[in-house]
């Protein structure tokens, strides 16, 4: 295999695929991408051929297949350590907030699904979803260094994990604090994210077979 292959889901929908794609691009790691449309009759069969998790993304490397967004990002950071902050304490903090996003905020995920082709409009949200939104803003305020536009000054994997959240806040017109709004704007104006979004807007297939 000449280059790693990143197997991803629909760019308009797959938050988990976006995260390592951004990290690989930011790291300057050459790779090819292979898109597997989600929610089709053969989707699970195709994903099982890549990993026992039967999920996207999967990074296919000469050393084997790596699944799970965070695992792929950690693989990328081994090639490009700048994907995490250089300072050990800041690096540990960046991993902490990334893990919080990786495993938490289930109400927000459930109620504000990412769809980059969705028309922007506010929607009713549960108390639990609002609580997630407030917690995310508090987390951002807690870790933001003030030394640059991203959470830890320069772009890191933590920013990759919150970019899909920024798209949700934008799509559903979620009211945010001034600082949180500025950070969302930073993420959505990033040129690498814009490359992903341009491809997402070109996708023409819809829907699940069920």
C-alpha positions in Angstrom: 0.0 0.0 0.0 1.6 3.3 -1.1 -0.6 5.6 1.0 -2.9 5.1 4.0 -6.6 5.0 3.1 -9.1 6.7 5.3 -12.6 5.1 4.9 -15.2 7.6 5.8 -19.0 8.1 5.8 -21.0 10.8 4.0 -19.3 14.1 4.5 -22.5 15.9 5.1 -23.4 13.7 8.0 -20.4 11.9 9.5 -19.0 13.9 12.4 -16.7 11.0 13.4 -15.2 10.8 9.9 -14.6 14.6 9.8 -12.4 14.6 12.9 -9.5 12.4 11.8 -9.8 13.7 8.2 -9.1 17.2 9.6 -6.2 15.9 11.7 -4.5 14.0 8.9 -4.8 17.1 6.6 -3.5 19.5 9.3 -0.6 17.1 10.0 0.3 17.1 6.3 0.0 13.3 6.2 -0.7 12.1 2.6 -3.6 9.7 2.4 -6.4 8.7 0.0 -10.0 8.7 1.1 -12.7 6.1 0.3 -16.3 7.1 1.0 -18.8 4.4 2.1 -22.4 5.8 2.0 -24.1 5.4 5.3 -27.5 3.6 5.9 -27.5 1.7 2.7 -28.4 -2.0 2.4 -24.7 -3.0 2.0 -23.2 -0.5 4.4 -22.8 -2.9 7.4 -21.3 -5.6 5.2 -18.8 -3.2 3.7 -17.8 -1.8 7.2 -17.4 -5.3 8.7 -14.9 -6.1 6.0 -12.8 -3.2 7.4 -13.1 -3.6 11.2 -15.1 -5.6 13.8 -16.6 -2.4 15.0 -18.4 -1.9 11.6 -18.2 1.8 11.9 -16.5 4.7 10.1 -13.9 6.0 10.1 -11.3 3.3 9.5 -7.7 4.1 8.6 -6.1 1.4 6.5 -2.3 1.4 6.9 0.6 -0.9 5.9 0.6 -2.0 9.5 -3.1 -2.8 9.7 -6.5 -1.2 10.1 -7.2 1.4 12.8 -10.8 2.3 13.7 -12.3 4.9 16.0 -11.7 8.6 15.4 -9.6 9.2 18.5 -7.3 6.2 17.8 -6.7 7.5 14.2 -5.9 11.0 15.5 -3.5 9.5 18.0 -1.8 7.6 15.2 -1.5 10.8 13.3 0.0 12.6 16.3 2.7 9.9 16.5 3.7 11.1 13.0 3.1 14.8 13.7 3.5 15.6 17.4 2.3 19.2 16.8 -1.2 17.9 16.7 -1.1 18.1 20.5 0.3 21.0 22.5 4.0 20.8 23.2 3.7 21.6 26.9 3.0 18.4 28.9 0.4 20.0 31.1 -1.4 21.6 28.2 -1.2 18.3 26.2 -2.9 16.4 29.1 -5.6 19.1 29.2 -6.1 18.9 25.5 -6.5 15.1 25.7 -9.0 15.6 28.6 -11.3 17.9 26.7 -11.0 15.8 23.6 -12.0 12.7 25.5 -14.9 14.6 27.0 -16.2 15.3 23.5 -15.5 11.8 22.4 -17.6 10.2 25.1 -20.1 12.8 26.2 -22.8 15.3 25.3 -25.3 12.6 24.2 -28.3 14.9 24.3 -26.6 17.4 21.9 -25.6 14.5 19.6 -29.2 13.1 19.6 -31.1 16.3 19.1 -28.7 18.4 17.0 -27.4 16.0 14.4 -24.9 17.3 11.9 -26.2 17.8 8.4 -24.1 20.2 6.4 -26.8 20.5 3.8 -29.6 21.3 6.3 -31.2 24.8 6.1 -30.2 26.9 9.0 -32.9 27.3 11.6 -33.4 27.2 15.3 -35.3 24.2 16.9 -36.8 23.3 20.2 -34.3 21.6 22.5 -34.6 19.6 25.7 -33.3 20.8 29.1 -30.6 18.1 28.7 -29.5 19.5 25.4 -29.3 23.0 26.7 -27.2 21.7 29.6 -24.8 20.1 27.1 -24.5 23.4 25.3 -23.7 25.3 28.5 -21.2 22.7 29.6 -19.4 22.9 26.2 -19.1 26.6 26.4 -17.8 26.4 30.0 -15.3 23.8 28.9 -14.1 26.1 26.1 -13.8 29.0 28.5 -11.8 26.9 31.0 -9.1 25.7 28.6 -8.8 28.6 26.0 -5.3 30.0 26.3 -5.9 33.4 24.7 -2.7 33.0 22.8 -4.3 32.3 19.5 -7.7 31.6 17.9 -7.9 27.9 18.8 -8.4 26.3 22.2 -4.7 25.9 22.8 -3.5 28.7 20.6 -2.6 26.8 17.5 -4.8 24.1 16.0 -4.8 20.7 17.8 -6.8 17.5 17.8 -9.1 19.1 20.4 -10.2 21.6 17.7 -10.9 18.7 15.3 -13.2 17.1 17.9 -15.2 20.3 18.4 -15.5 21.4 14.7 -18.6 19.2 14.2 -20.1 20.8 17.3 -19.4 24.2 15.7 -21.4 23.1 12.6 -24.3 22.1 14.8 -24.3 25.4 16.7 -24.3 27.2 13.3 -27.0 25.1 11.6 -29.4 25.3 14.5 -28.7 29.0 15.3 -27.8 28.2 18.9 -27.3 31.4 21.0 -23.8 31.5 22.4 -21.6 33.7 24.5 -19.4 36.2 22.6 -16.2 34.1 23.2 -17.9 30.9 22.1 -19.3 32.5 19.0 -15.9 33.8 18.0 -14.4 30.3 18.5 -17.2 28.7 16.4 -16.4 31.3 13.6 -12.7 30.4 13.8 -13.4 26.7 13.3 -15.9 27.2 10.5 -13.6 29.7 8.6 -10.6 27.3 8.8 -9.6 26.5 5.2 -9.2 22.7 5.8 -12.7 22.5 7.2 -14.0 24.5 4.3 -12.5 21.9 2.0 -14.5 19.2 3.8 -17.7 21.3 3.6 -17.3 22.0 -0.1 -17.3 18.3 -0.8 -20.2 17.7 1.6 -22.3 20.3 -0.2 -21.7 18.4 -3.5 -23.1 15.1 -2.2 -26.3 14.2 -3.9 -27.5 10.9 -2.4 -29.9 11.1 0.5 -31.2 8.8 2.6 -31.3 5.6 4.3 -32.9 2.7 2.6 -35.2 2.1 5.6 
